[in-house]
Amino acid sequence: MFAVYQNKAITKTLSLYQDLVKSFAKTLDRMGKGAREDGNRRRQITLHSFRRFVKTTISDLGYADYSEYFIGHSGSTYWLYILALHTGAKRIQKKQRYSERLSPI
């Protein structure tokens, strides 16, 4: 992720998130979708609601595993598929057996 402006050598995650929120709000305003909730500062569309919409849309198309991967969940089974493409089937089977032992019943 790129920071809009940073004046320190070490970038803080919170400042990156705040820059992203501001940019997202400006984009909503330019599109005419920046409406706010009744008498509230909060917008009707937020980053989190947009993220949920994207995940639900991809899942509803039948790609639930990919939707988990797409929004950044590291525990997604899609990661196992990606790993198999790059390292071969033996390693993926070993990782899958290991993750099955760790997962609760």
C-alpha positions in Angstrom: 0.0 0.0 0.0 1.3 3.4 -0.8 1.1 6.4 1.5 -0.2 9.7 0.1 2.3 11.7 2.2 4.7 10.7 4.9 7.3 12.8 6.6 8.9 10.1 8.7 11.1 7.2 7.8 8.7 4.7 9.4 5.2 4.7 8.1 2.4 3.9 10.6 -0.4 1.7 9.5 -3.0 4.0 11.0 -1.9 6.9 8.9 -2.1 4.8 5.8 -5.6 3.7 6.7 -6.6 7.3 7.3 -5.2 8.4 3.9 -7.1 5.5 2.3 -10.4 6.5 4.0 -10.0 10.1 2.9 -9.3 9.0 -0.7 -12.3 6.6 -0.6 -14.6 9.4 0.7 -13.4 11.8 -2.1 -14.0 9.1 -4.7 -17.5 8.5 -3.3 -18.2 12.3 -3.4 -17.0 12.6 -7.1 -19.3 9.7 -8.0 -22.2 11.2 -6.2 -22.5 8.3 -3.8 -21.1 10.1 -0.7 -24.5 10.3 1.0 -24.4 10.2 4.8 -26.7 8.3 7.2 -29.6 10.3 8.8 -28.2 13.1 10.9 -24.8 11.3 11.2 -21.2 11.9 10.1 -21.0 8.3 8.9 -21.4 7.6 5.2 -23.9 5.1 3.9 -21.0 3.4 2.0 -17.9 2.7 4.1 -14.7 0.8 3.3 -16.0 -2.1 5.4 -19.4 -2.2 3.7 -17.6 -2.1 0.3 -15.4 -5.0 1.4 -18.4 -7.0 2.5 -20.2 -6.3 -0.8 -17.2 -7.5 -2.8 -16.8 -10.7 -0.8 -20.5 -11.5 -1.0 -20.7 -10.8 -4.7 -17.7 -13.1 -5.4 -19.1 -15.8 -3.1 -22.6 -15.6 -4.7 -21.0 -16.3 -8.1 -19.8 -19.6 -6.7 -16.2 -18.7 -5.8 -16.4 -18.7 -2.0 -12.7 -19.9 -1.6 -11.5 -17.2 -4.0 -13.5 -14.5 -2.2 -11.7 -15.3 1.0 -8.3 -15.1 -0.8 -9.4 -11.9 -2.6 -10.1 -10.0 0.6 -6.9 -11.2 2.2 -7.8 -14.0 4.5 -4.6 -16.1 4.9 -6.6 -19.2 6.0 -8.4 -19.5 2.7 -8.2 -22.9 1.0 -7.5 -20.9 -2.2 -4.0 -20.3 -0.8 -3.5 -24.1 -0.9 -4.4 -24.0 -4.7 -2.0 -21.2 -5.3 0.7 -23.0 -3.3 0.1 -26.2 -5.4 0.7 -24.3 -8.6 4.0 -23.0 -7.4 5.5 -25.9 -5.4 3.9 -29.0 -6.7 1.2 -31.4 -5.4 3.3 -33.2 -2.8 4.0 -30.2 -0.7 0.3 -29.1 -0.9 -0.9 -32.5 0.3 1.5 -32.3 3.3 0.3 -28.8 4.2 -3.4 -29.9 3.8 -2.9 -32.8 6.2 -1.2 -30.6 8.7 -4.0 -27.9 8.5 -6.6 -30.7 9.0 -4.9 -31.8 12.2 -4.9 -28.3 13.5 -8.5 -27.4 12.6 -11.2 -27.9 15.2 -13.8 -30.6 14.6 
